[in-house]
Amino acid sequence: MDCVFCKIVKGEIPCYKIYEDDDVLAMLDIAADVEGHTLVLPKVHAADINECDAQTYQKVMLASKKIVDHFLKLGYDGANVVVNCKRAAGQEVPHLHVHVFPRKDNDGVKIKVEHPQNKLNLEDIAKKLRLN
Ligand code: AMP
Protein backbone atom coordinates (compact mmCIF):
# COMPACT_ATOMS: atom_id res chain seq x y z
CA MET A 1 0.00 0.00 0.00
CA ASP A 2 1.26 3.45 -0.91
CA CYS A 3 0.82 5.00 2.52
CA VAL A 4 3.52 7.30 3.88
CA PHE A 5 2.82 6.39 7.52
CA CYS A 6 2.87 2.65 6.74
CA LYS A 7 6.29 3.24 5.14
CA ILE A 8 7.45 5.00 8.30
CA VAL A 9 6.17 2.11 10.45
CA LYS A 10 8.13 -0.32 8.23
CA GLY A 11 11.26 1.82 8.54
CA GLU A 12 11.33 2.67 4.82
CA ILE A 13 11.05 6.40 5.59
CA PRO A 14 12.87 7.91 8.60
CA CYS A 15 11.13 9.68 11.44
CA TYR A 16 11.90 11.27 14.80
CA LYS A 17 10.52 8.55 17.04
CA ILE A 18 9.21 9.52 20.47
CA TYR A 19 7.59 6.23 21.51
CA GLU A 20 6.92 2.78 20.14
CA ASP A 21 5.23 -0.39 21.33
CA ASP A 22 3.89 -3.46 19.52
CA ASP A 23 0.88 -1.61 18.16
CA VAL A 24 1.64 2.09 18.10
CA LEU A 25 4.29 4.53 16.92
CA ALA A 26 4.63 8.15 18.04
CA MET A 27 6.85 10.55 16.09
CA LEU A 28 7.44 14.25 15.71
CA ASP A 29 5.30 15.90 13.06
CA ILE A 30 7.48 16.95 10.14
CA ALA A 31 5.76 20.37 10.18
CA ALA A 32 8.12 21.33 13.03
CA ASP A 33 5.67 24.04 14.11
CA VAL A 34 4.72 23.68 17.78
CA GLU A 35 7.63 22.34 19.87
CA GLY A 36 6.94 18.64 20.47
CA HIS A 37 4.04 18.37 17.98
CA THR A 38 3.70 14.60 17.93
CA LEU A 39 1.68 12.17 15.83
CA VAL A 40 0.50 8.95 17.43
CA LEU A 41 -0.50 6.27 14.94
CA PRO A 42 -1.40 2.60 14.81
CA LYS A 43 1.07 0.27 13.14
CA VAL A 44 -1.75 -1.43 11.25
CA HIS A 45 -3.23 0.64 8.47
CA ALA A 46 -6.58 2.23 9.19
CA ALA A 47 -7.61 5.26 7.14
CA ASP A 48 -9.23 7.24 9.91
CA ILE A 49 -11.22 7.14 13.15
CA ASN A 50 -14.32 6.10 11.21
CA GLU A 51 -12.66 3.25 9.38
CA CYS A 52 -10.65 1.75 12.23
CA ASP A 53 -11.83 -0.90 14.65
CA ALA A 54 -12.49 0.01 18.27
CA GLN A 55 -9.48 -1.92 19.59
CA THR A 56 -7.05 -0.10 17.31
CA TYR A 57 -8.54 3.26 18.26
CA GLN A 58 -8.34 2.38 21.95
CA LYS A 59 -4.66 1.51 21.63
CA VAL A 60 -3.88 4.77 19.85
CA MET A 61 -5.80 6.86 22.38
CA LEU A 62 -4.18 5.11 25.35
CA ALA A 63 -0.77 5.71 23.81
CA SER A 64 -1.74 9.36 23.28
CA LYS A 65 -2.53 9.64 26.97
CA LYS A 66 0.85 8.11 27.75
CA ILE A 67 2.51 10.77 25.59
CA VAL A 68 0.50 13.59 27.21
CA ASP A 69 1.36 12.31 30.71
CA HIS A 70 5.02 12.09 29.69
CA PHE A 71 5.07 15.64 28.30
CA LEU A 72 3.50 17.03 31.47
CA LYS A 73 6.09 15.20 33.55
CA LEU A 74 8.77 16.81 31.39
CA GLY A 75 7.45 20.23 32.37
CA TYR A 76 4.91 21.24 29.74
CA ASP A 77 1.83 22.87 31.24
CA GLY A 78 -0.84 21.27 29.04
CA ALA A 79 -1.57 19.64 25.69
CA ASN A 80 -4.03 19.70 22.83
CA VAL A 81 -5.08 16.32 21.45
CA VAL A 82 -6.61 16.52 17.97
CA VAL A 83 -7.84 13.94 15.49
CA ASN A 84 -8.90 14.99 11.99
CA CYS A 85 -11.27 12.62 10.23
CA LYS A 86 -11.43 12.77 6.42
CA ARG A 87 -10.55 15.55 4.01
CA ALA A 88 -13.53 17.73 4.93
CA ALA A 89 -12.04 17.99 8.41
CA GLY A 90 -8.55 18.73 7.17
CA GLN A 91 -7.10 15.23 7.26
CA GLU A 92 -4.21 15.14 4.81
CA VAL A 93 -2.69 11.74 5.51
CA PRO A 94 -5.25 8.92 5.28
CA HIS A 95 -3.67 6.78 8.01
CA LEU A 96 -5.27 7.34 11.41
CA HIS A 97 -3.20 9.59 13.67
CA VAL A 98 -3.64 11.66 16.78
CA HIS A 99 -1.92 15.04 16.99
CA VAL A 100 -0.52 15.85 20.43
CA PHE A 101 0.56 19.46 20.88
CA PRO A 102 2.46 20.05 24.14
CA ARG A 103 1.63 23.47 25.51
CA LYS A 104 3.26 26.04 27.77
CA ASP A 105 1.35 28.74 29.60
CA ASN A 106 1.09 31.81 27.34
CA ASP A 107 2.96 30.10 24.50
CA GLY A 108 0.98 32.02 21.87
CA VAL A 109 -0.20 28.88 20.05
CA LYS A 110 -3.83 28.97 18.91
CA ILE A 111 -5.72 25.78 18.17
CA LYS A 112 -9.30 26.81 17.66
CA VAL A 113 -12.20 25.94 15.37
CA GLU A 114 -13.53 29.05 13.71
CA HIS A 115 -16.59 29.41 11.54
CA PRO A 116 -18.39 32.62 10.61
CA GLN A 117 -21.80 31.06 11.34
CA ASN A 118 -21.45 30.79 15.07
CA LYS A 119 -24.94 31.55 16.40
CA LEU A 120 -26.57 28.20 15.82
CA ASN A 121 -29.76 26.94 17.45
CA LEU A 122 -28.44 24.35 19.88
CA GLU A 123 -31.87 22.87 20.60
CA ASP A 124 -32.49 22.05 16.92
CA ILE A 125 -28.99 20.72 16.49
CA ALA A 126 -29.22 18.52 19.57
CA LYS A 127 -32.50 17.03 18.20
CA LYS A 128 -30.90 16.41 14.83
CA LEU A 129 -27.73 14.85 16.21
CA ARG A 130 -28.87 12.88 19.25
CA LEU A 131 -27.54 9.32 19.31
CA ASN A 132 -29.80 6.96 21.19
P1 AMP B 1 -3.61 15.63 9.14
O1 AMP B 1 -3.91 16.94 8.49
O2 AMP B 1 -4.36 15.42 10.42
O3 AMP B 1 -3.76 14.47 8.18
O4 AMP B 1 -2.10 15.71 9.56
C1 AMP B 1 -1.08 15.11 8.82
C2 AMP B 1 0.21 15.55 9.43
O5 AMP B 1 1.23 14.66 9.03
C3 AMP B 1 0.65 16.96 9.05
O6 AMP B 1 0.74 17.76 10.22
C4 AMP B 1 2.01 16.74 8.39
O7 AMP B 1 2.95 17.74 8.72
C5 AMP B 1 2.42 15.38 8.93
N1 AMP B 1 3.33 14.60 8.10
C6 AMP B 1 3.21 14.36 6.77
N2 AMP B 1 4.23 13.58 6.36
C7 AMP B 1 5.01 13.33 7.45
C8 AMP B 1 6.21 12.60 7.66
N3 AMP B 1 6.84 11.95 6.67
N4 AMP B 1 6.71 12.55 8.92
C9 AMP B 1 6.10 13.19 9.93
N5 AMP B 1 4.96 13.91 9.78
C10 AMP B 1 4.42 13.98 8.56
py3Dmol code that shows the C-alpha trace and the ligand (Angstrom):
import py3Dmol

protein = """\
ATOM      1  CA  MET A   1       0.000   0.000   0.000  1.00  0.00           C
ATOM      2  CA  ASP A   2       1.265   3.453  -0.912  1.00  0.00           C
ATOM      3  CA  CYS A   3       0.815   4.996   2.518  1.00  0.00           C
ATOM      4  CA  VAL A   4       3.522   7.296   3.878  1.00  0.00           C
ATOM      5  CA  PHE A   5       2.825   6.390   7.517  1.00  0.00           C
ATOM      6  CA  CYS A   6       2.874   2.647   6.740  1.00  0.00           C
ATOM      7  CA  LYS A   7       6.288   3.236   5.139  1.00  0.00           C
ATOM      8  CA  ILE A   8       7.455   5.000   8.299  1.00  0.00           C
ATOM      9  CA  VAL A   9       6.171   2.112  10.450  1.00  0.00           C
ATOM     10  CA  LYS A  10       8.132  -0.321   8.228  1.00  0.00           C
ATOM     11  CA  GLY A  11      11.264   1.818   8.536  1.00  0.00           C
ATOM     12  CA  GLU A  12      11.328   2.669   4.824  1.00  0.00           C
ATOM     13  CA  ILE A  13      11.053   6.400   5.593  1.00  0.00           C
ATOM     14  CA  PRO A  14      12.866   7.911   8.598  1.00  0.00           C
ATOM     15  CA  CYS A  15      11.129   9.683  11.439  1.00  0.00           C
ATOM     16  CA  TYR A  16      11.899  11.270  14.795  1.00  0.00           C
ATOM     17  CA  LYS A  17      10.516   8.550  17.043  1.00  0.00           C
ATOM     18  CA  ILE A  18       9.207   9.519  20.474  1.00  0.00           C
ATOM     19  CA  TYR A  19       7.594   6.231  21.514  1.00  0.00           C
ATOM     20  CA  GLU A  20       6.920   2.780  20.144  1.00  0.00           C
ATOM     21  CA  ASP A  21       5.234  -0.393  21.327  1.00  0.00           C
ATOM     22  CA  ASP A  22       3.890  -3.464  19.523  1.00  0.00           C
ATOM     23  CA  ASP A  23       0.879  -1.615  18.160  1.00  0.00           C
ATOM     24  CA  VAL A  24       1.644   2.090  18.105  1.00  0.00           C
ATOM     25  CA  LEU A  25       4.293   4.533  16.921  1.00  0.00           C
ATOM     26  CA  ALA A  26       4.630   8.154  18.044  1.00  0.00           C
ATOM     27  CA  MET A  27       6.854  10.547  16.092  1.00  0.00           C
ATOM     28  CA  LEU A  28       7.440  14.254  15.713  1.00  0.00           C
ATOM     29  CA  ASP A  29       5.297  15.905  13.059  1.00  0.00           C
ATOM     30  CA  ILE A  30       7.477  16.952  10.137  1.00  0.00           C
ATOM     31  CA  ALA A  31       5.760  20.373  10.176  1.00  0.00           C
ATOM     32  CA  ALA A  32       8.117  21.331  13.033  1.00  0.00           C
ATOM     33  CA  ASP A  33       5.667  24.040  14.113  1.00  0.00           C
ATOM     34  CA  VAL A  34       4.720  23.684  17.778  1.00  0.00           C
ATOM     35  CA  GLU A  35       7.626  22.335  19.871  1.00  0.00           C
ATOM     36  CA  GLY A  36       6.936  18.642  20.471  1.00  0.00           C
ATOM     37  CA  HIS A  37       4.038  18.369  17.984  1.00  0.00           C
ATOM     38  CA  THR A  38       3.699  14.605  17.926  1.00  0.00           C
ATOM     39  CA  LEU A  39       1.684  12.170  15.827  1.00  0.00           C
ATOM     40  CA  VAL A  40       0.496   8.946  17.430  1.00  0.00           C
ATOM     41  CA  LEU A  41      -0.501   6.275  14.940  1.00  0.00           C
ATOM     42  CA  PRO A  42      -1.404   2.600  14.811  1.00  0.00           C
ATOM     43  CA  LYS A  43       1.065   0.267  13.140  1.00  0.00           C
ATOM     44  CA  VAL A  44      -1.747  -1.431  11.254  1.00  0.00           C
ATOM     45  CA  HIS A  45      -3.226   0.639   8.467  1.00  0.00           C
ATOM     46  CA  ALA A  46      -6.577   2.232   9.185  1.00  0.00           C
ATOM     47  CA  ALA A  47      -7.611   5.256   7.144  1.00  0.00           C
ATOM     48  CA  ASP A  48      -9.230   7.241   9.915  1.00  0.00           C
ATOM     49  CA  ILE A  49     -11.218   7.139  13.145  1.00  0.00           C
ATOM     50  CA  ASN A  50     -14.317   6.104  11.206  1.00  0.00           C
ATOM     51  CA  GLU A  51     -12.657   3.247   9.382  1.00  0.00           C
ATOM     52  CA  CYS A  52     -10.647   1.749  12.228  1.00  0.00           C
ATOM     53  CA  ASP A  53     -11.828  -0.900  14.650  1.00  0.00           C
ATOM     54  CA  ALA A  54     -12.485   0.008  18.272  1.00  0.00           C
ATOM     55  CA  GLN A  55      -9.484  -1.917  19.589  1.00  0.00           C
ATOM     56  CA  THR A  56      -7.053  -0.101  17.307  1.00  0.00           C
ATOM     57  CA  TYR A  57      -8.541   3.257  18.261  1.00  0.00           C
ATOM     58  CA  GLN A  58      -8.345   2.376  21.952  1.00  0.00           C
ATOM     59  CA  LYS A  59      -4.658   1.513  21.631  1.00  0.00           C
ATOM     60  CA  VAL A  60      -3.881   4.769  19.850  1.00  0.00           C
ATOM     61  CA  MET A  61      -5.802   6.858  22.380  1.00  0.00           C
ATOM     62  CA  LEU A  62      -4.185   5.107  25.346  1.00  0.00           C
ATOM     63  CA  ALA A  63      -0.775   5.711  23.810  1.00  0.00           C
ATOM     64  CA  SER A  64      -1.739   9.359  23.276  1.00  0.00           C
ATOM     65  CA  LYS A  65      -2.534   9.641  26.975  1.00  0.00           C
ATOM     66  CA  LYS A  66       0.852   8.113  27.754  1.00  0.00           C
ATOM     67  CA  ILE A  67       2.506  10.766  25.586  1.00  0.00           C
ATOM     68  CA  VAL A  68       0.502  13.592  27.214  1.00  0.00           C
ATOM     69  CA  ASP A  69       1.359  12.315  30.708  1.00  0.00           C
ATOM     70  CA  HIS A  70       5.016  12.090  29.693  1.00  0.00           C
ATOM     71  CA  PHE A  71       5.067  15.636  28.298  1.00  0.00           C
ATOM     72  CA  LEU A  72       3.499  17.025  31.469  1.00  0.00           C
ATOM     73  CA  LYS A  73       6.092  15.196  33.549  1.00  0.00           C
ATOM     74  CA  LEU A  74       8.768  16.808  31.393  1.00  0.00           C
ATOM     75  CA  GLY A  75       7.452  20.226  32.369  1.00  0.00           C
ATOM     76  CA  TYR A  76       4.913  21.235  29.738  1.00  0.00           C
ATOM     77  CA  ASP A  77       1.832  22.867  31.236  1.00  0.00           C
ATOM     78  CA  GLY A  78      -0.837  21.266  29.038  1.00  0.00           C
ATOM     79  CA  ALA A  79      -1.570  19.644  25.688  1.00  0.00           C
ATOM     80  CA  ASN A  80      -4.034  19.698  22.831  1.00  0.00           C
ATOM     81  CA  VAL A  81      -5.081  16.323  21.449  1.00  0.00           C
ATOM     82  CA  VAL A  82      -6.606  16.523  17.972  1.00  0.00           C
ATOM     83  CA  VAL A  83      -7.845  13.941  15.490  1.00  0.00           C
ATOM     84  CA  ASN A  84      -8.899  14.992  11.986  1.00  0.00           C
ATOM     85  CA  CYS A  85     -11.274  12.620  10.226  1.00  0.00           C
ATOM     86  CA  LYS A  86     -11.425  12.773   6.418  1.00  0.00           C
ATOM     87  CA  ARG A  87     -10.546  15.550   4.012  1.00  0.00           C
ATOM     88  CA  ALA A  88     -13.526  17.726   4.927  1.00  0.00           C
ATOM     89  CA  ALA A  89     -12.038  17.993   8.409  1.00  0.00           C
ATOM     90  CA  GLY A  90      -8.548  18.735   7.168  1.00  0.00           C
ATOM     91  CA  GLN A  91      -7.098  15.227   7.261  1.00  0.00           C
ATOM     92  CA  GLU A  92      -4.215  15.139   4.810  1.00  0.00           C
ATOM     93  CA  VAL A  93      -2.690  11.741   5.510  1.00  0.00           C
ATOM     94  CA  PRO A  94      -5.250   8.918   5.281  1.00  0.00           C
ATOM     95  CA  HIS A  95      -3.675   6.779   8.011  1.00  0.00           C
ATOM     96  CA  LEU A  96      -5.273   7.342  11.412  1.00  0.00           C
ATOM     97  CA  HIS A  97      -3.196   9.594  13.666  1.00  0.00           C
ATOM     98  CA  VAL A  98      -3.643  11.660  16.784  1.00  0.00           C
ATOM     99  CA  HIS A  99      -1.924  15.039  16.992  1.00  0.00           C
ATOM    100  CA  VAL A 100      -0.517  15.847  20.430  1.00  0.00           C
ATOM    101  CA  PHE A 101       0.565  19.459  20.883  1.00  0.00           C
ATOM    102  CA  PRO A 102       2.458  20.050  24.141  1.00  0.00           C
ATOM    103  CA  ARG A 103       1.632  23.475  25.509  1.00  0.00           C
ATOM    104  CA  LYS A 104       3.260  26.040  27.770  1.00  0.00           C
ATOM    105  CA  ASP A 105       1.350  28.745  29.598  1.00  0.00           C
ATOM    106  CA  ASN A 106       1.088  31.809  27.340  1.00  0.00           C
ATOM    107  CA  ASP A 107       2.959  30.100  24.499  1.00  0.00           C
ATOM    108  CA  GLY A 108       0.979  32.018  21.872  1.00  0.00           C
ATOM    109  CA  VAL A 109      -0.198  28.878  20.051  1.00  0.00           C
ATOM    110  CA  LYS A 110      -3.831  28.972  18.915  1.00  0.00           C
ATOM    111  CA  ILE A 111      -5.719  25.784  18.173  1.00  0.00           C
ATOM    112  CA  LYS A 112      -9.302  26.809  17.664  1.00  0.00           C
ATOM    113  CA  VAL A 113     -12.200  25.939  15.374  1.00  0.00           C
ATOM    114  CA  GLU A 114     -13.530  29.051  13.712  1.00  0.00           C
ATOM    115  CA  HIS A 115     -16.588  29.414  11.543  1.00  0.00           C
ATOM    116  CA  PRO A 116     -18.394  32.624  10.610  1.00  0.00           C
ATOM    117  CA  GLN A 117     -21.796  31.057  11.336  1.00  0.00           C
ATOM    118  CA  ASN A 118     -21.448  30.789  15.071  1.00  0.00           C
ATOM    119  CA  LYS A 119     -24.937  31.548  16.404  1.00  0.00           C
ATOM    120  CA  LEU A 120     -26.573  28.197  15.820  1.00  0.00           C
ATOM    121  CA  ASN A 121     -29.761  26.939  17.452  1.00  0.00           C
ATOM    122  CA  LEU A 122     -28.442  24.349  19.875  1.00  0.00           C
ATOM    123  CA  GLU A 123     -31.871  22.873  20.602  1.00  0.00           C
ATOM    124  CA  ASP A 124     -32.486  22.052  16.916  1.00  0.00           C
ATOM    125  CA  ILE A 125     -28.990  20.718  16.493  1.00  0.00           C
ATOM    126  CA  ALA A 126     -29.221  18.519  19.567  1.00  0.00           C
ATOM    127  CA  LYS A 127     -32.497  17.035  18.199  1.00  0.00           C
ATOM    128  CA  LYS A 128     -30.896  16.414  14.829  1.00  0.00           C
ATOM    129  CA  LEU A 129     -27.729  14.845  16.211  1.00  0.00           C
ATOM    130  CA  ARG A 130     -28.872  12.880  19.245  1.00  0.00           C
ATOM    131  CA  LEU A 131     -27.535   9.323  19.309  1.00  0.00           C
ATOM    132  CA  ASN A 132     -29.805   6.957  21.189  1.00  0.00           C
TER     133      ASN A 132
END
"""
ligand_1 = """\
23
AMP
P -3.608 15.635 9.136
O -3.907 16.938 8.486
O -4.361 15.420 10.416
O -3.757 14.467 8.179
O -2.098 15.705 9.559
C -1.076 15.106 8.822
C 0.215 15.552 9.434
O 1.228 14.663 9.026
C 0.652 16.957 9.055
O 0.742 17.765 10.224
C 2.013 16.742 8.391
O 2.946 17.740 8.721
C 2.417 15.379 8.933
N 3.328 14.604 8.100
C 3.213 14.360 6.773
N 4.232 13.584 6.359
C 5.009 13.330 7.448
C 6.212 12.597 7.665
N 6.840 11.951 6.668
N 6.709 12.553 8.921
C 6.100 13.195 9.935
N 4.958 13.908 9.785
C 4.417 13.981 8.560
"""
view = py3Dmol.view(width=600, height=400)
view.addModel(protein, "pdb")
view.setStyle({"model": 0}, {"cartoon": {"style": "trace"}})
view.addModel(ligand_1, "xyz")
view.setStyle({"model": 1}, {"stick": {}})
view.zoomTo()
view.show()
